[in-house]
Amino acid sequence: MRAFLTGGSGFVGNSLISGLLKRGFEVTVLSRSGKPLKYKEVKVIKGDPTQVGDWQDEVSGHDLVINLAGSSIFQRWTEENKRVIRESRILTTRNLVDSLSKAKDSLTLFSTSAVGYYGFCGDEVLSESSPPGRDFLAQVSRDWEEEAKRAKEMGHRVVITRFGIVLGREGGALAMMIRPFKYFLGAGLGSGRQYFSWIHEKDLVAAFLFLIEKEVSGPVNLTSPNPVTNMELMRTISKVLKRPIIMPNIPGFLLKLFLGEFAVVLLNGQRVIPKRLMDLGFNFSYSYIEGALLDLLS
């Protein structure tokens, strides 16, 4: 089996590549820099996925295509940054799907999306059947998914993986969250009641490998079955790191002042459950936030 990845050089991509190699996959990664990865057996192709190019000729020769590419949302949302966030997802997916028209046999496309698809719904429990929201991230996610769905019209299996916040050792949001605690500056954000839908990186990789073997298609939430509120998360980090919370919650207006529109992501949230994974019988190794943090921060 051969797998082709975009966005494979990020911390999620690295974890997934490791899992694929252990399963015996031959892995090809599209990279803007073209630099070799830490896995010597991985073939690296230089190319920009947002641009039409020769790299597209390589895609159709694979059995599995995994689309992870997209500029980070964890930045101040200027109009230029919002354009990059959107185009890095939409154009990459469009070019990737266009390349699949050359495939002689049907293959499987795993295209990333995010739980931001659902918008901000307070305490409402959200599953794959919940409707999309209307804010910026929801619109991006909806259009992102529509680009991926075009591959279904070509006869390919399409799985839309809606990521929660991925917690891992090598990067991502966790490093940013724990940094203030090291200086006894940990605090909740806004009301602290907003939900945080998360998944341990090991469960993310295991879920991918699980879904590859299943004949399922359409959206699948990749989150823990137990989302937590912002204050529950902060208190658990405090407990695991043995750093008490002595600061008051950071007011929402201050976050908006310093972070602009991006602050809404931190002050709101989604209470998302992985209904399809649970219905399929997937077993999570880290269902609860304390166990996940004990593993990652030990």
N, C-alpha and C positions, 0 to 999 in steps of 0.2 A: 504493500500500500504506500502511496506517495501523497504527501501533504504539502500544500503551498500556503504560506502565511504572509499577510501584510501586518505591519506593526509588531513584528516578531522580536524586535530588539528591546522593547520595554520590559518592565519587571513581570507583567502578566505573561507576555510572550515568552520570556525565558523560562518561566515555570511550566508553561504549556509545552514548549519544545522538549523539555526534559521528559515530561510524561509521554509524549508521542514517540520519542526515541526508545524509551523503555518498552513501549508496545511494538517496536519493530518497524515503525514508519521511517521511510526516507523523507527527509524534510528539506524544503527549499524556502528561503526567506527573501522577500523583497526589501531592500534597504536603500535609503537615499544615499548613504555614504559608501555603501559597497564593502565596508570593512568586515573582516571575518568575525564571527561570534565566538564565544568561549567553547562552543561545541564544534570540534574540528570536522565532524562528519556531516555538518549542515552545509548545504550549498547556498551561497549568498549571491543574489542577483542585484546589481545596482540599477536603481530606477526610482522615479518619483510617481507614486500611485495616483496623484491628482492630475498627472499629465499622461496623455496618450503616448505610448512608446513601445520599443521592441520588447520590453518586459512582458507585454500582454501575450506574446507568442508562446511563452513558457507555461502559462496557467493551465491550458486545456489538457496537458499531459498528466495531470494529477487526478487522484481519486477523491481527494478532500481538499477544499479550499476554506481557509479560516481568515476572516477579515477583522483585524483588531485595530486598524489604523484610525487615528483621530487626535487632533490637538487637544491638550489638557484643558478642561474647563476651570481648573483651579488657578485663576488669574483674574485681574480686573477686566471687566467686560467693556472695553472701549468698542466703538463701532468697528474698528479694524480687527480687533481680537474676536469679536462675534462673527465677522465674515470668515476668518480663518477657522474658527471652531466649526462653522457650518460647512464650508467648502472642503475641509480636510476629510469630512465624513461623506458628504454627498458625492463629490467628484471621485474620490477613491472607489466608492462602491459602484458608481456608474461605470467607471473604466474597467473595474474588475468583472462586473457582470457582462459587459460588452465582450470581454475576452472569452467568456464561456460559450459564446455562439459558435466557436470553432471546435468545441469538444465533440468527438464522434460518439462517445458514450455518455450516459447520464452520470453525474457525480453529485457530491454533497457539498453545499455551501453553508458554512456557519458564519453568519454576519452579526457583528456586535451591535447592540443597541443599549439602552440604559433605562433604569426604572424612572428616570426623569420623563419618560414617555407619558406617565400617568398624570403629570402635573402635581399640584399641591392639594391634597385632599384631607388634611387634618388627621383624625383618628380612624378614618375609613380604611378597612382592610381591603387591599387591592390584590387581584390575581390577574392572570393572563387575559381574562375575558373583560377586564375593566376598560372603559373607554379612555382615549387620549386626553391630555390636558390641552391648555391653550397658551401657555407661557412660552418663552423662547426655547428652552430645552425640550419641551414637549413637541413643539413644532419641528425642531431639528430631528428629534428621534423619529417622529412620524414620517418625515420625508426620507430619512435615512433608510427606514424599513421598506418604504415603497420602492426605492431603488433596488434593494436586495430581492424583493419579491418578483422582479422581472425575470430572474433566473428560473423561477417555477414555470413560466411560459415557454422556456426552452427545454423543459422536461427534466430539470434538475431538482433534487430535494433541497429545500431551503429551511434552515433552522435559524430563527431570530433569537439570539441570546441577550436578554435584557439584564445587564449587570447591575447589581447593587454596588456599594463601595467595597472594593476588594482590599482586604487587610493582609499585608505580607511583610516579610522581613526586609526585602531589598529595595523598597520604595513605596510610592503611593501615599495615600492619605494618613496612614498610621504614624509615619515619621513626623508629620506636621502636628498631629494631635498630641503626641507625647512630649514634644520639645518643651512647651511651657511648664509641664509638670516637673521637669528636671531642675527648674529654677523656682519651684513652689509657686508658680503662677497659673496653675491649671484652674479653669473656670468653665461654667456652663455658658451657653450662648442664648441670648434672648430669654424667652420664657423657660427654656430647657425641656419643654413638653413635646417639641417636634420630634417625629420619628426618624430613625436612622436605620436604613436597610443595608445590611452588610453581608459579606461572605468571606470565609477564610480562603486564602489562595489554594490550599491543598484541596478543599472541597470544590473550588472552581475547576481545577484541573480534573479532578475525579468526575465531576459532572459532565465535562466535555467528553471524556473517554467513555462514560456511560451512555451518553446520547449518540455517540458515533455508532454504537452497536444497536441502537433502537431505531425502528422504522417510524420515527416521529418527525413532524415538520411543524412550521409555524413558530409562534413566540413561546419562549421558555424563560421564566424568571430565574436568574442565578443569584439567589439570596439565601441567607439562613432562614429557617422556618420561624425564627424568633427575633424579629426586629426589636430595637430598644429605643427609648427616648434619649435625647441628648444628655439629660442629667444622669440617667442610668449608665450611659456610656462613660461619662466623666467620672462618676463615682467608682465604676469598675476599674478604669485606668488608675485612679488614685489608690485603690486597694491593691492592685497588682504591683504597682511601682512603689508602694509604701510612701506616697507623697500626699499629705493631706490637702484638701481643697480649702484654702483660707481666703480666696478672692471671691467677691460677689460675682454673679453672672454678668457677662459683658452685655450692656444694653444694645438693643437692636439698632438704635439710631447711630451709635458709634461704629458698628460694623458697616452700616450703609455709608457712613461718612468716609471710612477708609477703603472699603472694598467696592463701593458703588453697587450696581445692579446684581453683581455676583452674590452679594450678601443674602439675597432671597433664598439661595440654595441652602445656606447654613441656618437660616432662621425658620425655614419651612422644611418639609420632608415628605416622605412617602412611607406608609406602613404596608410593605409589600411582602407577600408570602409566595413561596415557590410551589404553587398548587400542582402544576403538571409534573414536576420532579417527584413530589410526594406521592402522587397518584401512580406514577411509574415504579415506585418502590425504591427510589434512590435513598441510600443510607448516608446521612451526614456524619462526618467525624467530629465536627465542631458546630453543634446546634446552638450553643449558648455562648454569649459574649465573654464570660469570664474564662471558660476553658480555652477559647480561641486566643485571648490575650495572654493567658499563662503560657501557652505554647509559643507564641510569637515574641514575647518579651522576656522569656526566661534566659 
